[in-house]
């Protein structure tokens, strides 16, 4: 019932977290849009929110302390997921239609070098052109429970004219 899409327009080249040579690299993003609401927009909050999920590889080049990745690599990933989630606010992914103006990241648990983790961003609320996003960087333990490595929240400002009437 909820539509799911793969974002094929991910940046190419030497982008900070999408390049093949990046120390920390987004491998893919998938977006889940809620069902159309009566106004015809695919936008929601809570369980009915636009959600972006991805896989991120922390390579040996992101190492800081012996065997663990630099906290800045987690902050870069939070910046990216918050921005890309904001690009999806209209119900279609529209890359580069806004900009991240605030990223708050809490580093909860170090990431071991070489790990691939799941990153998730969810739209919390929308106020005109302001898109508020919550994000988590997680791994699974041996029981299938999520282990949180970092949490974040941020604000994306969508460019004028991208959203109806704003």
N, C-alpha and C positions, 0 to 999 in steps of 0.2 A: 504494500500500500504506500509506503514511503518511497519516493523515487531515489535511486542512487546512481551517481555518475562518476566516472573517472575524469579528472581534469587533465586534458591533453595539452592545454596551452601553458604548461609549466615553463618557466624561463629556461633558456638554453645558454651555453657559453660560460662566462666566468662569474656568474652570480654567486654570492657569498655561500649559500647553503644548497644550491642545486647543481653545481658543477661536479663533474666526475672527479675532480681533483680537490674538492673541498674537504677540510678536516672533519667536518660534520656535515652530513648530506641527507637531504630529504630524498627518499627513493621513490615515493609516490604519494599522492593525495587522492582521496575519494570523498565526495560530498554527498550528504543525505539531505534532501529537501523534504519538508513536511507536505502533506496533502494540501491541495489548493483550498484556501479558506473562502468564505462567501464573497469577499472583495476581489477574489481572483489572484491574490498575491500568495506566493509560497514563502511565507515568513511566519515564524512562531517563536514561542519562548518555552523554556522548560523542556519537557519531553517532546514537544512539537517544534523544537528549534532547528534551524539550519545547523548541521554538524559536519565539520570537516575532520577527517581522520587520515593519518599518514604513517608511514614507516620512516624512521630516521636512523642512519648508520653513524656511529661515533667511531671514527677511524683512529689509528695510532697517532696520526698527526694532530689530534685534538688533546693529546696527553699533557697533563700539567704535573700533578703529583704522581709518583710512581704507580702506574697501573690504572689511574683514574683520569677522566677528562676534565679539562678546564671548565669552570663554571660559566665563563663567557660563551662557551659553545652551547650550553643549555639556554642562555639568554637570547642568543641569535636565533635559535629554533623557535623560541616563544614569539619573538618579533615576527618571524615569517608566518607561523600558523595564525597569529592574530590578524595580520594583514590579509592573508589569503581567505580567511573566514569572512572578513569584511567585504571582500570582492564578491562574495556569494549572496549577499543580502537581498538582491532583487529576485532571486529564484533562478538566476542564470549566473554562471561564473563569468565575471567581466574583469579580467586582469587589468591592473594599473588604473582603476577607476576611483582610486582614493589613496589615502596615505595613513600610516600608523602614526599617531601623535603621542601615544602614551603606552608604555609597557612596564608592568610591575611583575617581577618574577621572584618567587621564593624557591630557593634551592633546598630540597628536602633530603635527598640522598645522592651521594656521588654516583656517577655513571662509569662503570668499568670500560676501559679501552676495548674496542672491537665489538661492542654490543649493538644490537638493532632493537630499538624501542618503538613503542606506539606513541604518537602525538595526536591529541584531540583538541579541537577548538569548537566552541558552541556560542552562538549569538545569545546573549543574555537579554538585551533590550535594544530597541531602536528609537531614537528621538530625532525626528527630521533627518538630517544627514549624519548624525552621530550613531555609530554602531559600537555597542559595548560587547566585548568578547571575553569569555573565560576559557582557559586552556590547561591541559595536563599532559605531562610526559610520564608514561607508565611502562612497566614491565609486568610480566606474570611470574608468580612463584610456582613451586612444584605442585600446588593445590589448585592452580588456575585463578588465584586471587590477584588483583592488581596491587602492585607495589608502586607508590608514587615517588618519582624522582624530582619533579619540579611542578609547581603550579604557577599560573599567571593570569593576569587580567589586563585588558588593554582597551584602548579607544581608537577607532578608525573613523576618519572623516571622509565621507564619500563625496566625490566631485559634484559640483552643481549640475543638474540636469540628468543625473544617472537614475535617481529615484523619482517616481511620479510626484510632481508638484513641488519638488525641493531642489 
